[in-house]
Amino acid sequence: MLLNKINDPQDLKQLTAAELETLAEEIRQFLIEKLSTTGGHLAPNLGVVELTIMMHYLFDSPRDKFIFDVGHQSYVHKILTGRREQFDTLRKYKGMCGFVKRAESEHDVWEAGHSSTSLSAAMGMAMARDFKGEDNRVVAVIGDGALTGGMALEALNHIGHEKSKMIVILNDNEMSIAPNVGALHHYLSKIRTDRHYQRAKEDLQQFLNRIPAIGGKLAKTAERFKDSLKYLLVSGILFEQFGLTYLGPVDGHDMEQMKEILKQADSIQGPVLVHVITIKGKGYLPAEADSHAWHGASPYKIESGKMIKVVGPPMYTNVFGDMLIELAEQDDSIVAVTPAMPGGSGLLKFAERFPGKMIDVGIAEQHAATMSAALAMEGMKPVFAVYSTFLQRAYDQVVHDICRQNLNVFFAIDRAGFVGPDGETHQGVYDIAFLRHVPNLVLMMPKDENELRRMMKTGIDYKDGPIAVRYPRISGVGVELDADPQPLPIGEWETLREGNSATILAIGPMIQVAEEAANLLMREGKSVEVVNARFIKPLDETMLRRFAEQNKKIVVLEEGSVLGGFGSSILEFYSQQGLYNIPVKIIGVPDVFVEHGSIQEQREEVGLTAERVAQELRAMLPVQIRRVSTSQQ
């Protein structure tokens, strides 16, 4: 098998054209087999096999810098750079990361789990190279979906201005995670269908070069003529107007074409954009037929293409999507907003039921937030469905445009807490810390799927400003769902278990951990109260004062950052009240980035377990000395 002989990119350079084709097929089969057991980003990687092979064949990583936007399409790169034998550990605890990881290999030069960062990174590396007087290549690979992100367009603007030598490879598969939207997508579609532009441009250039000693006004006239021809052939030569030389489009699965166009790009002094057309999921029919579903696949059966699903209660994401449909059937002002995540956010059924009220803005979280503010200002009820980790990208808009103006935007924050195999770039553990201190915002988290439905009703009915509900990337607990969910009183917590010696304040899935810890301590004769602190903001100040009056020991349990998180708000409250002697122990995510693995493994790593909670409470509670009777001595 040819693949077994490839342990370093240098091994590629001795292969014939036919052997490179064979290698591409072997890599595809390898990915299909390995990911059937580990899961992972199958379709994106099947689409870049030939592209990645040719990059490593022509260029010299790690001296030449390969920068993958997002990085979930880097599996082929990992295979070619000596990590083939590690694929059984892909996305597993202490195993190989599903994204580019600098600690894994010298060939991984840039890390990203969010889109649209590659061009800015490439610009920085190209400028650093020029400052140091070096001559290595800088190659950025960005998808057509990621190119719609505002940061990518900012970088394009700067790249065209500075004119530093670099190659931008636009991997155009007409998909990000969901089908792409927007004017840029339609512009690329127009280029794809115009096969005459590049040839005409080259012929014109050759014609001008044959005119001897053209200068002055004639040269300027010729250049204007050339530019006019561009506009005649393809309306709006966007990338060349940005200052990049445009090459393409080219078939990304034809290695001979790829070889020639990348050589041509390398010969140009200045920034070049190579437009590569690929098929997401190529080589595996189920993934080609539905690249959206196969973007990030769970384990599957290769022959049938059926994903192996765990039977159990519905995912919180699906509960959200179903409840939003129910609410929209009762309220015409509801509109759903998503930044290119209709499937991941549970909105596909909503889009089918209310196609005119489903707004997918593409990879543009900042735009989505500010647009939601304006929708609310004009009397609509926007529900901004967004992953916790992606909401980070719209922080200024949340503060400046939504909360400052106290607008009725409803945030549905998915993937709150640990996310498992996607790891540190996607962990939703910071949103409490960056949201709870913003004025006017109400922040909730449900203990189960029925409470999520009630919180959604609460959020839609709320008229006094922005409100957010955060929920995890897991299944619900299997409770019965109310047929007619009622709103919750804002800021009111719920006592789930009485206890006189200590109180555990928990939110979301940590409720189950708190209950387990209370059961452990009950067997030891310790009575512990468990409170569902479902409103992270505002706090239930009445209950907090009761804890102080009863001299309760308090443990705060949260699957979020300890620094600035929910527990911090409890300490702040007691400090402001002058109650300095209330013992509060916070158990949450420490000041580290938690890497990929299962959610349970991630919780165990940071101590979010019933055993840890029980241990902390034992240390806080007085030791009870059991008296032994004379007859027992």
C-alpha positions in Angstrom: 0.0 0.0 0.0 1.5 3.3 -1.1 0.1 5.3 1.8 2.1 3.2 4.3 5.3 4.6 2.7 4.3 8.3 3.2 5.7 9.4 6.6 6.8 12.9 5.6 5.9 15.4 2.9 9.3 14.8 1.3 8.2 11.2 0.5 5.7 12.7 -2.0 8.2 14.4 -4.1 9.5 11.1 -5.7 6.1 9.9 -6.7 4.9 9.8 -10.3 1.6 11.4 -11.5 -0.1 7.9 -11.5 1.2 7.2 -8.0 -0.2 10.5 -6.7 -3.6 9.5 -8.1 -3.3 6.1 -6.3 -2.3 7.8 -3.1 -5.4 10.1 -3.3 -7.7 7.1 -3.5 -5.9 5.3 -0.6 -6.2 8.4 1.6 -10.0 8.6 0.8 -10.5 5.0 1.8 -8.3 5.5 4.9 -10.5 8.4 6.0 -13.7 6.6 5.3 -12.6 3.6 7.4 -11.1 5.5 10.3 -13.9 8.0 10.8 -16.5 5.3 10.7 -15.4 4.5 14.2 -14.1 7.8 15.6 -16.5 10.2 13.9 -15.2 13.6 12.7 -15.2 16.0 9.8 -15.5 13.6 6.9 -17.0 15.5 4.0 -14.6 18.6 4.3 -11.5 16.3 4.2 -12.7 14.1 1.4 -13.0 17.3 -0.7 -9.4 18.5 -0.2 -7.4 15.3 -0.8 -5.9 16.3 -4.2 -5.4 19.9 -3.1 -3.5 19.0 0.0 -1.4 16.4 -1.8 -0.4 18.9 -4.4 0.4 21.6 -1.8 2.8 19.2 -0.1 4.2 17.9 -3.4 5.1 21.4 -4.7 6.0 23.3 -1.6 8.1 22.6 1.5 6.3 22.5 4.8 7.1 23.5 7.5 9.5 26.0 5.9 6.6 27.1 3.8 3.6 28.0 6.0 0.3 26.2 5.3 -2.6 28.0 7.1 -5.9 26.2 7.1 -9.0 28.2 7.9 -10.9 26.6 10.7 -8.7 23.6 10.5 -11.3 20.9 10.3 -10.2 20.1 6.7 -6.6 19.3 7.9 -6.9 15.5 8.2 -5.1 14.9 4.9 -2.4 17.3 6.0 -2.1 15.3 9.2 -1.8 12.0 7.3 1.0 13.4 5.0 2.9 14.8 8.0 3.5 11.7 9.9 0.3 11.2 12.0 -1.3 8.4 10.1 -0.9 6.0 12.9 -2.6 8.3 15.4 -5.9 8.4 13.6 -7.5 5.7 15.9 -7.2 8.4 18.7 -8.8 11.2 16.6 -10.9 13.6 18.8 -10.5 11.2 21.8 -9.2 12.2 25.2 -5.4 12.8 25.1 -5.5 11.7 21.4 -5.1 13.6 18.2 -7.0 16.9 17.8 -9.6 17.2 15.1 -8.2 20.6 14.2 -4.7 21.9 13.5 -2.7 21.7 16.7 0.8 23.3 17.0 1.8 21.0 19.8 1.2 18.0 17.5 3.6 18.8 14.7 6.0 21.4 13.3 3.8 21.3 10.2 0.9 22.8 12.1 1.7 26.5 12.1 -1.7 28.1 12.9 -4.6 27.0 15.1 -8.2 27.8 14.6 -11.6 26.3 15.4 -13.5 29.4 14.3 -13.7 30.5 10.6 -12.3 33.4 8.7 -9.0 33.8 10.5 -6.6 32.3 7.9 -6.1 35.4 5.8 -5.2 37.6 8.7 -2.8 35.0 10.0 -1.2 34.6 6.5 -0.8 38.4 6.3 1.0 38.4 9.6 3.3 35.6 8.6 4.1 37.1 5.2 4.9 40.5 6.7 7.1 38.8 9.4 8.9 36.9 6.6 9.5 40.2 4.8 10.7 42.0 7.9 13.2 39.2 8.5 14.4 39.1 4.9 13.4 35.5 4.4 11.8 33.9 1.3 9.5 31.1 2.4 6.0 30.8 0.9 2.8 31.5 2.8 -0.2 29.6 1.6 -3.7 30.1 3.1 -6.6 27.7 2.4 -10.0 29.3 3.0 -13.5 28.0 2.1 -16.0 30.0 0.2 -18.2 30.0 3.3 -15.4 31.4 5.5 -14.7 34.1 3.0 -18.0 35.7 3.8 -16.8 36.4 7.3 -16.1 40.1 7.9 -12.6 39.3 9.2 -11.6 37.7 6.0 -12.8 40.7 4.0 -10.9 43.0 6.3 -7.8 40.9 5.7 -8.3 40.9 1.9 -8.5 44.6 2.0 -5.1 44.8 3.8 -3.5 42.1 1.7 -4.3 44.0 -1.5 -2.8 47.1 0.0 0.5 45.7 1.2 1.1 43.5 -1.9 3.1 41.0 0.1 3.8 37.7 -1.8 1.4 35.0 -0.7 -1.0 32.4 -2.1 -4.7 32.4 -1.1 -6.4 29.1 -2.1 -10.1 29.6 -2.2 -11.6 26.1 -1.7 -15.0 26.6 -3.3 -17.3 23.7 -2.6 -20.5 25.9 -2.3 -20.8 24.8 1.4 -19.6 25.8 4.8 -21.4 23.7 7.4 -24.7 24.6 5.7 -25.3 25.8 2.1 -23.8 29.2 1.7 -25.8 32.3 1.4 -25.2 35.9 0.3 -24.0 38.0 -2.6 -20.4 36.7 -2.5 -21.7 33.1 -2.9 -23.6 34.1 -6.0 -20.6 36.0 -7.4 -18.5 32.8 -7.1 -21.2 30.9 -8.8 -21.0 33.2 -11.7 -17.3 32.8 -12.0 -17.6 29.0 -11.9 -19.8 29.1 -14.9 -17.6 31.4 -17.0 -14.8 29.3 -18.4 -13.7 31.9 -21.0 -12.6 34.7 -18.7 -9.1 33.4 -17.8 -8.2 32.4 -21.3 -9.3 35.8 -22.7 -7.4 37.6 -20.0 -4.2 35.6 -20.8 -4.6 36.2 -24.6 -5.0 39.9 -24.0 -1.9 40.1 -21.8 0.2 38.3 -24.5 -1.1 40.7 -27.1 -0.1 43.7 -25.1 3.3 42.3 -24.4 4.0 41.9 -28.2 3.5 45.7 -28.7 7.1 47.0 -28.8 7.9 49.8 -26.4 4.4 50.9 -25.5 4.6 53.8 -23.1 2.9 56.8 -21.7 -0.7 57.3 -22.8 -0.7 54.2 -25.0 0.3 52.0 -22.0 -2.4 53.6 -19.8 -5.0 53.1 -22.6 -4.0 49.5 -23.0 -4.4 48.9 -19.2 -7.8 50.6 -19.2 -8.8 48.4 -22.2 -7.7 45.3 -20.3 -9.7 46.3 -17.2 -12.7 47.0 -19.4 -12.5 43.6 -20.9 -12.6 42.1 -17.4 -15.8 43.8 -16.6 -17.2 42.8 -20.0 -16.5 39.1 -19.5 -17.3 38.8 -15.8 -19.2 41.6 -14.0 -17.2 42.7 -11.0 -13.7 41.3 -10.8 -13.8 41.5 -7.0 -10.5 39.9 -6.1 -8.4 41.8 -8.6 -10.0 45.0 -7.4 -8.9 44.0 -3.9 -5.4 43.8 -5.4 -4.9 40.1 -5.7 -4.1 38.3 -9.0 -7.0 36.0 -9.7 -6.3 32.5 -11.1 -9.0 30.0 -11.9 -11.4 28.5 -11.5 -9.7 25.1 -11.6 -10.9 21.6 -10.9 -9.5 20.8 -7.4 -9.6 17.1 -8.1 -7.5 17.2 -11.2 -3.9 17.1 -9.9 -2.3 18.0 -13.2 -4.4 21.2 -13.4 -3.7 21.9 -9.7 0.1 21.4 -10.3 0.1 23.9 -13.1 -2.0 26.6 -11.5 -0.1 26.5 -8.2 3.2 26.7 -10.1 1.8 29.8 -11.9 0.7 31.3 -8.6 4.1 30.7 -7.1 5.8 32.6 -10.0 3.8 35.8 -9.3 5.3 38.5 -7.1 2.5 39.6 -4.9 -0.7 38.2 -3.5 -2.5 35.6 -5.6 -6.0 34.0 -5.2 -6.3 30.6 -6.7 -10.0 29.6 -7.1 -10.3 25.9 -6.7 -13.6 24.0 -7.3 -14.0 20.9 -5.1 -16.8 18.5 -4.2 -17.4 18.2 -0.5 -17.5 14.5 0.5 -16.0 13.4 -2.8 -15.4 9.6 -3.0 -18.1 8.6 -0.6 -21.6 8.7 -2.1 -23.5 9.3 1.1 -21.3 12.3 1.9 -21.5 13.6 -1.6 -25.3 13.4 -1.6 -25.6 15.2 1.8 -22.4 17.0 2.6 -24.3 19.0 5.2 -25.1 16.0 7.3 -21.6 14.6 6.8 -19.8 17.8 7.6 -19.2 16.5 11.2 -20.2 12.9 11.3 -20.8 10.6 14.2 -19.6 7.0 13.9 -21.3 5.3 11.0 -21.7 2.0 9.0 -19.6 2.3 5.8 -21.7 0.1 3.6 -25.0 1.7 4.4 -23.9 5.2 5.2 -26.2 5.1 8.3 -24.8 7.0 11.3 -24.8 5.1 14.6 -27.1 7.0 16.9 -27.6 6.6 20.6 -31.2 6.0 21.6 -32.5 8.1 24.4 -34.1 11.5 25.3 -34.0 14.2 22.6 -31.1 16.6 22.4 -31.6 20.0 24.0 -31.0 21.4 20.5 -33.9 19.5 19.1 -36.2 20.5 22.0 -35.3 24.1 21.3 -36.2 23.8 17.6 -39.5 22.1 18.2 -40.5 24.6 20.9 -39.6 27.5 18.7 -42.1 26.2 16.0 -44.8 26.0 18.7 -44.1 29.6 19.8 -44.0 31.0 16.3 -47.4 29.4 15.5 -48.7 31.6 18.3 -46.7 34.7 17.7 -46.2 36.2 14.2 -43.4 38.5 15.4 -41.0 35.7 16.0 -38.1 35.3 13.5 -35.1 33.0 13.8 -31.6 34.3 13.1 -28.5 32.0 12.6 -25.0 32.6 11.5 -24.7 29.7 9.0 -25.8 27.1 11.6 -29.4 26.2 10.8 -28.8 22.4 11.2 -26.5 22.6 14.2 -28.9 25.0 16.0 -31.9 22.8 15.4 -33.7 25.2 13.0 -34.1 23.0 9.9 -37.7 22.1 10.8 -38.4 25.7 11.6 -37.1 26.7 8.2 -39.5 24.3 6.5 -42.4 25.5 8.6 -41.6 29.2 8.3 -39.3 29.7 5.4 -39.8 33.4 5.3 -38.9 33.9 9.0 -35.7 31.9 8.9 -32.8 34.3 8.4 -29.4 32.7 7.8 -26.8 35.4 7.5 -23.8 33.2 6.7 -20.7 33.2 8.8 -21.3 36.7 10.2 -22.0 36.7 13.9 -21.5 40.4 14.4 -23.9 41.2 11.6 -26.5 38.7 13.0 -26.4 40.4 16.4 -26.7 44.0 15.2 -29.4 43.0 12.6 -31.3 41.3 15.5 -31.1 44.5 17.4 -32.7 46.4 14.6 -35.4 43.7 14.1 -36.3 44.1 17.8 -36.3 47.9 17.5 -38.9 47.6 14.8 -41.2 45.3 16.8 -40.1 41.8 15.7 -39.0 39.2 18.2 -35.7 37.9 16.9 -34.4 34.6 18.3 -30.7 34.6 17.7 -29.6 30.9 17.8 -25.9 30.7 18.1 -23.2 28.4 19.7 -21.7 29.8 22.9 -18.2 29.7 21.3 -19.4 31.6 18.2 -21.2 34.3 20.3 -17.8 35.3 21.5 -17.3 36.7 18.0 -20.2 39.2 18.4 -19.4 40.4 21.9 -19.2 44.1 21.0 -22.5 44.0 19.2 -24.2 42.3 22.2 -22.9 45.0 24.5 -23.1 48.1 22.2 -26.1 47.4 20.0 -28.4 45.1 21.9 -27.9 45.5 25.7 -27.0 49.2 25.7 -30.3 49.9 23.9 -32.2 47.4 26.0 -33.7 45.7 23.0 -35.9 42.6 23.1 -33.5 40.1 21.5 -33.8 36.5 22.7 -30.4 34.7 22.6 -30.6 30.9 22.3 -27.1 29.9 23.3 -26.4 26.3 22.2 -23.3 24.2 23.2 -23.1 25.9 26.6 -20.6 24.0 28.7 -18.2 21.3 27.5 -18.7 20.1 23.9 -16.6 16.9 23.9 -14.6 16.0 20.8 -14.5 19.5 19.3 -12.4 20.5 22.2 -10.9 23.8 23.4 -11.8 26.0 20.5 -15.5 25.1 20.9 -15.9 24.8 24.6 -18.9 26.9 25.7 -17.5 27.8 29.1 -17.0 31.5 28.9 -20.4 33.0 28.0 -21.5 33.4 31.6 -18.4 35.4 32.4 -18.6 37.7 29.4 -22.4 38.1 29.6 -23.5 38.4 33.2 -21.8 41.7 33.8 -23.5 43.4 30.9 -26.4 45.7 32.1 -30.0 44.8 31.1 -29.4 41.2 30.2 -31.3 38.3 31.8 -29.4 34.9 31.7 -31.0 31.5 32.3 -30.1 27.8 32.2 -32.5 24.9 32.5 -32.1 21.8 34.6 -33.9 19.6 32.0 -35.6 19.7 28.6 -39.0 20.7 30.0 -37.5 23.7 31.8 -35.9 24.7 28.6 -39.4 24.9 27.0 -40.6 27.0 29.9 -37.5 29.3 29.6 -38.2 29.7 25.9 -41.8 30.8 26.8 -40.3 33.1 29.4 -37.9 34.6 26.9 -40.6 35.2 24.2 -43.0 36.8 26.7 -40.3 39.0 28.3 -40.7 42.6 27.2 -38.1 44.4 29.3 -34.9 43.9 27.3 -32.6 41.2 26.1 -32.8 37.7 27.6 -30.7 34.6 27.0 -31.1 30.9 27.7 -28.0 28.7 27.5 -28.2 24.9 27.1 -25.7 22.1 26.6 -24.7 19.8 23.7 -26.2 16.7 25.3 -29.5 14.8 25.5 -32.2 15.8 28.0 -32.8 13.8 31.1 -36.0 12.2 29.9 -38.7 14.1 31.8 -42.2 14.5 30.6 -42.9 17.7 28.6 -45.7 20.1 29.6 -48.3 20.4 26.9 -48.6 24.1 27.7 -45.3 25.4 29.1 -45.7 28.4 31.4 -43.2 31.2 31.9 -41.0 31.3 35.0 -40.8 34.2 37.5 -37.7 36.1 36.5 -34.9 35.6 39.0 -36.6 32.9 41.1 -34.6 29.8 42.0 -36.0 26.3 42.8 -35.2 24.2 45.8 -35.0 20.6 44.7 -34.0 19.0 48.0 -34.2 20.2 51.5 -31.1 20.1 53.8 -29.9 21.8 56.9 -26.1 21.5 56.9 -25.1 22.9 53.5 -26.4 24.0 50.1 -25.3 23.1 46.6 -26.2 25.8 44.1 -26.1 24.2 40.6 -27.1 25.1 37.1 -27.9 23.1 34.0 -26.5 19.5 33.9 -24.7 20.1 37.1 -28.0 19.6 38.9 -27.6 15.8 38.3 -24.1 16.0 39.7 -25.4 17.9 42.8 -28.1 15.3 43.4 -25.6 12.5 43.2 -23.3 14.3 45.7 -26.2 14.9 48.1 -27.0 11.2 47.9 -23.5 10.3 48.8 -23.5 12.6 51.8 -27.0 11.4 52.9 -25.5 7.9 53.4 -23.1 9.5 55.8 -25.8 11.2 57.7 -25.2 14.7 56.2 -28.3 16.6 55.1 -27.5 18.8 52.0 -29.8 21.2 50.2 -29.8 21.2 46.4 -31.0 24.4 44.6 -31.6 24.8 40.9 -30.1 28.3 40.4 -31.8 28.5 37.0 -31.4 32.3 36.8 -27.8 33.1 36.6 -28.8 36.8 36.4 -30.6 38.2 38.2 -29.7 36.3 41.3 -32.4 35.1 43.8 -31.3 37.5 46.5 -34.1 36.4 48.9 -32.7 32.9 48.8 -29.1 34.0 49.2 -30.1 36.0 52.3 -31.8 33.0 53.7 -28.6 30.9 53.3 -26.7 33.6 55.3 -29.3 33.7 58.0 -29.2 29.9 58.4 -25.3 29.9 58.4 -25.3 27.5 55.4 -22.1 26.3 53.8 -22.4 26.8 50.1 -20.9 25.0 47.1 -21.5 26.5 43.7 -21.4 24.0 40.8 -21.1 25.3 37.2 -19.8 23.9 33.9 -18.3 27.3 33.1 -15.3 29.4 33.9 -14.6 29.9 37.6 -13.1 33.3 36.8 -15.9 35.7 36.5 -18.6 33.0 36.4 -21.8 32.3 38.3 -19.9 31.5 41.5 -18.2 34.8 41.3 -21.5 36.6 41.3 -22.4 34.8 44.6 -19.2 36.1 46.2 -19.9 39.6 44.9 -23.4 39.6 46.3 -22.2 38.7 49.8 -19.4 41.2 49.6 -21.8 44.0 48.6 -24.1 43.0 51.5 -21.2 43.1 54.0 -21.6 39.4 54.7 -18.0 38.4 54.7 -18.2 35.2 56.7 -20.3 33.1 54.4 -18.2 30.1 53.3 -18.6 29.6 49.5 -16.7 27.0 47.5 -16.8 27.3 43.7 -16.3 24.2 41.6 -16.1 24.9 37.9 -13.7 25.2 35.0 -10.3 26.4 36.1 -8.1 28.9 34.3 -7.0 26.5 31.6 -8.1 25.5 28.1 -9.7 22.0 28.3 -8.9 19.9 25.3 -10.9 17.3 23.4 -12.4 14.1 24.8 -15.8 13.0 26.0 -17.8 15.4 28.0 -17.5 13.1 31.0 -13.8 12.9 30.7 -13.6 16.7 30.5 -15.7 17.0 33.7 -13.6 14.5 35.5 -10.4 16.4 34.5 -11.6 19.6 36.2 -13.4 17.9 39.1 -17.0 18.4 38.1 -18.0 15.1 39.7 -20.2 14.0 42.6 -17.2 12.6 44.4 -15.4 15.9 44.2 -18.4 17.9 45.4 -18.9 15.4 48.3 -15.2 15.7 49.2 -15.4 19.5 49.3 -18.5 19.4 51.5 -16.9 16.9 53.9 -14.1 19.4 54.4 -16.5 22.3 55.0 -18.8 20.5 57.4 -18.0 19.8 61.1 -16.9 16.3 61.9 -19.7 14.5 63.7 -18.4 12.3 66.5 -20.5 9.2 66.9 -20.9 8.3 70.6 -20.5 4.6 71.4 -22.6 3.1 74.1 -21.1 1.1 77.0 -22.7 -2.1 75.8 -20.9 -1.7 72.5 -17.5 -1.3 74.0 
